[in-house]
Amino acid sequence: MISIRTKLSLWLSGLVIISTFVAIVIFESMLRQAFHDSIIDRLEEDLQQVLLAIQFDNGDITIDQSQLSSFYKPVYSGRYYQLNMDHIELRSRSLWDQRLDIRPLTKGETRVWQTKGPQNHDIQLLSLGLSSETALVQATITVAQDLSIGRQVFTQVYGTKLGVNLAMLLAMIAGIFYSFKAIL
């Protein structure tokens, strides 16, 4: 027959294990969502910056590099932009000899998705359809960010949190058994 002390210790240990598992799952979900939201927020800021740098002049379209972040200059920096029109494609220097496979969008239409990018890394992309009635131009502007660095940070943070939680779980279970042994 199992003693009351053992039953209570097992019951409390089970409760602590279940609550720790639920907390780990919730934390991972919240951290993943925060990571995704921060990437989208950064892409929206990048999109606004590139939009401000686009210039229409006598039917030509250019992107004023002086108005853009230096992140777009180093090759494969992890931050990219590409402007697609009927027969013209303007890309950031950071894309080097790569191009993003972009589906044309209508004015005001947006698209958020992930795909493989330069160096076969996963990238998050945000596209916006543009149109200029004065220049009679339709275009799609896309900004992208490499996800590999962010995923490394996510893995490190989550791994550290998981290790701390498991150590705390073991300490709580040991404390439960020790305290019931001392009390009863």
C-alpha positions in Angstrom: 0.0 0.0 0.0 1.2 3.5 -0.9 1.6 5.9 1.9 -0.2 9.3 2.0 3.2 11.0 1.8 4.1 9.2 -1.4 0.6 9.8 -2.9 0.9 13.5 -2.1 4.5 13.7 -3.4 3.5 12.0 -6.7 0.4 14.1 -7.1 2.2 17.4 -6.6 5.1 16.3 -8.7 2.7 15.5 -11.6 1.0 18.8 -11.1 4.3 20.6 -11.3 5.4 18.7 -14.4 2.1 19.4 -16.2 2.2 23.1 -15.3 5.8 23.4 -16.3 5.1 21.8 -19.7 2.2 24.1 -20.3 4.3 27.1 -19.4 7.1 26.0 -21.8 4.6 25.5 -24.6 3.0 28.9 -24.0 6.3 30.7 -23.7 7.5 29.1 -27.0 4.4 30.2 -28.8 4.6 33.7 -27.5 8.3 34.0 -28.3 7.7 32.7 -31.9 4.8 35.2 -32.4 6.9 38.1 -31.0 9.8 37.1 -33.4 7.4 37.0 -36.4 5.8 40.3 -35.5 9.1 42.0 -35.1 10.2 40.8 -38.6 7.0 42.1 -40.1 7.3 45.4 -38.3 10.9 45.8 -39.6 9.8 44.9 -43.1 7.0 47.5 -43.0 9.6 50.1 -42.0 11.9 49.0 -44.8 9.1 49.2 -47.3 8.3 52.8 -46.3 11.9 53.7 -46.6 12.3 52.2 -50.1 9.0 53.8 -51.1 10.4 57.2 -50.1 13.5 56.6 -52.2 11.6 55.7 -55.4 11.7 58.5 -57.9 9.7 58.9 -61.1 11.3 61.2 -63.6 10.2 61.6 -67.3 8.9 58.0 -67.4 12.0 56.6 -65.8 12.0 55.1 -62.3 15.0 55.1 -60.0 15.8 54.4 -56.4 17.8 57.1 -54.6 20.5 55.0 -52.8 21.4 57.9 -50.5 17.9 57.6 -48.8 18.3 53.9 -48.1 19.8 52.1 -45.1 23.4 50.8 -45.4 22.0 47.3 -44.8 21.2 47.1 -48.5 24.8 47.6 -49.6 26.9 44.6 -48.4 26.4 41.5 -50.6 24.0 39.0 -49.0 23.6 41.2 -45.9 20.2 39.6 -45.1 18.1 42.7 -46.0 16.9 43.0 -49.6 14.6 45.0 -51.8 13.4 44.5 -55.4 11.2 46.7 -57.6 9.5 44.9 -60.5 7.8 46.5 -63.4 6.9 45.2 -66.9 10.4 45.2 -68.3 12.4 46.7 -65.5 13.8 45.2 -62.3 15.7 47.2 -59.8 17.3 45.3 -56.9 19.4 46.1 -53.9 23.1 45.6 -54.1 22.7 43.1 -51.3 20.9 40.7 -53.6 24.1 40.7 -55.8 23.4 38.3 -58.7 20.2 36.8 -57.1 16.7 37.8 -57.9 13.5 37.4 -55.9 10.7 35.5 -57.7 7.9 38.1 -57.3 4.3 37.8 -58.3 2.9 41.1 -59.7 0.4 42.8 -57.4 -2.3 45.4 -58.2 -2.2 48.8 -56.6 -2.6 48.7 -52.8 -2.5 44.8 -52.7 0.0 43.4 -50.2 1.5 40.0 -49.8 3.5 38.5 -46.9 5.2 35.1 -47.4 8.3 33.1 -46.8 10.6 31.4 -49.4 14.2 30.5 -50.1 16.4 33.5 -50.9 20.1 34.2 -51.4 22.4 31.5 -50.3 19.4 29.2 -50.0 18.4 30.9 -46.7 14.8 31.2 -45.6 13.6 34.8 -46.0 10.4 36.7 -45.0 9.0 38.9 -47.7 6.5 41.8 -47.9 5.3 43.0 -51.2 3.1 46.0 -52.2 1.5 46.8 -55.5 2.1 50.3 -56.8 0.6 52.4 -59.6 1.3 55.9 -60.8 -1.3 57.4 -63.0 0.9 60.3 -64.0 3.8 58.1 -65.1 1.4 55.3 -66.3 3.5 52.7 -64.3 2.5 49.6 -62.4 5.0 48.0 -60.2 5.5 45.7 -57.2 7.9 46.6 -54.5 9.2 43.9 -52.3 11.4 44.0 -49.2 12.9 40.8 -47.6 14.8 39.8 -44.6 16.9 36.7 -44.0 15.5 34.6 -41.1 18.6 32.5 -40.3 20.2 35.0 -37.8 16.9 35.6 -36.0 16.2 31.9 -35.8 19.6 31.3 -34.2 18.8 33.9 -31.5 15.4 32.4 -31.1 16.9 29.0 -30.6 19.5 30.3 -28.1 16.9 32.1 -26.0 14.4 29.3 -26.1 17.1 26.7 -25.3 18.3 28.7 -22.3 14.8 29.2 -21.1 14.1 25.4 -21.5 17.3 24.5 -19.6 16.3 26.9 -16.7 12.8 25.5 -16.6 14.0 21.9 -16.5 16.4 22.7 -13.7 13.7 24.4 -11.7 11.4 21.5 -12.3 13.9 19.1 -10.9 14.5 21.4 -7.9 10.7 21.6 -7.2 10.2 17.9 -7.4 13.2 17.3 -5.1 11.8 19.9 -2.8 8.4 18.2 -2.8 9.8 14.8 -1.8 12.1 16.3 0.7 9.5 18.5 2.4 6.9 15.6 2.6 9.6 13.3 4.0 10.5 15.9 6.7 6.8 16.7 7.5 5.3 13.3 7.7 
